[in-house]
C-alpha cells in the first residue's frame, strides 16, 4: 500500500457500527420515546428479535479497552445489578409481539464471564421462556480466558451457549503485560479441546496496533491461532480514543506503532490467514469457507448489527439490557444510563433507564442502509438498493452526500471503481472503506468537529 495513501486517509472517521454514530444520540429521546419505538418495532423489519445483555464488571481494566466497563466494587453491588437486569428485561418483554422469534442473544462487557454460569443461565431462561427461537439461533458470549478454569468452560456450554468468542488479543506475553491484560488461565489448547468435543463453534479475537507488537511477533500469534483452527478469527484494529478512556494514555507512554507498522501488522495477518484457507469478511473477520458468513458475503447479503457481522437469517432488531446498553431498532436508537447506581435506581423504581437516543429521519434510514451495505459487502449496486427500498436511485442518492468529485478522487487514488449504477471498493483497498462511507454521509460532513478514531 502506498505510504502517501495511508497518510492521506488515516483520518478520524466513524467506525459505522451504527448509523448515525452514537455521538449523535441526544437526551431529547426519553423513556416514553423508547416505549413507543419498541411498540412500533413489532411491525417493522427485521422481524426477528436480537437481545444484548451488558455485564460491565472486570477484575482489572485493560488499557486498550474502549468499552463501558468498570472494576468490581463488592458482591452487594453486583447482585443488585443482576436483579435490576432481570427487572429491566421483564419490563420490556411484554411490549414485544410474542409471535416474533429470538434469533440472537449476545453477552458483552466488561467481562460477562465474571459472573457465575448460574447467573447467565437464569438470564437466558427469562428470555427463552417467553419466546420461540428461529432454527439454530446464535446464543453467544464474550469470554475473558484469563479467569476461566476448565470447569467454567464446561458449565458454560452446558448452559446453552452455542457461539463462544475467546478474547485472546495476543499470545505474546509482553504485549499483554503492556496492555494490562491477564494471560489465559487454562491452556488455549485445552480450551479448544473442550469446545471441539461439544462441537461448539468459536472465534478467537485479536487486536492489532498495541504497544510492542511487530509484524514478526504478530505473525507468530496468528500462526498459533491458525494451528488451533477456530471457525472465525477476528483482527480488531485498536481504536485510540483517550478522550473516551483515559487509561489509553498509558499505551502512549509504552509506545503505539506508527501507521505504516500498524498496517503491516494487519497485512501480515491477512496474508497468513488467506494462505491458510480462511476467507476475508468485512473489515476484520476471517472465516472458514463453510461458514454461513462467507456464503452471505459471496451473495452480497452480509449484514451487521451491534452484535457484529451476521446473515439476514440471524439478524434482528437489537433490544439491549444493562448499563450503557444500546438498543438498535428499525427507526430509533436508545441508550441506557452509563451510571451504574442511577441505572439500578431507575429500574427499581419501575422506570426505563434511558439516558439518550435518536430517531432516524427517512434520509437517515436510507443512508444507514447504503453505508451498511458498503461496509459489509464493499460494493453498492444502486438498482438493487432501489428495489430493496422501493425507491428510485435518484431518491436514494439525494439522501446522501453523493459527490462525483469525491468519488473521482477515490477512483484516481485506486480505491474504488464506480459509475452511475455502482460503487465497488477494490480488493486491495478495503482498508479505506470507512473513508468512502464517510464521504457519502451528510451528517459527518456537516459535523466535522465530532471526534473519531483514525480509519487506519
Secondary structure, 3 states (H helix, E strand, C coil): CCHHHHHHHCCECCCCCCCCCHHHCECCCCHHHHHHHHHHHCCCCCCCEEEEEEECEECCCCCCCCCCCEECCCHHHHHHHHHHHHHHHHHHHCCCCCCCCEEEEEEEECCHHHCCHHHHHHHHHHHHCCCCEEEEEEEEEEECCCCCCHHHHHHHHHCCCCEEEEEEECCCHHHHHHCCCCCCCCCHHHHHHHHHHCCCEEEEEEEECCCCCCHHHHHHHHHHHHHHCCCEEEEEECCCCCCCCHHHHHHHHHCCCCHHHHHHHHHHHHHHHHHCCCEEECCCEEECCCCHHHHHHHCCCCEEECCEEECCCCCCEEEEECCCCEEECCCEEEEECCCHHHHHHHHHCCCCCEEEEEECCHHHHHHHHHHHHHHHHCEEEHHHHHHHHCCCHHHHHHCCCCCHHHHHHHHHCCCEEEECCEEEECHHHHHHHHHHHHHCCHHHHHCCCCCCCECC
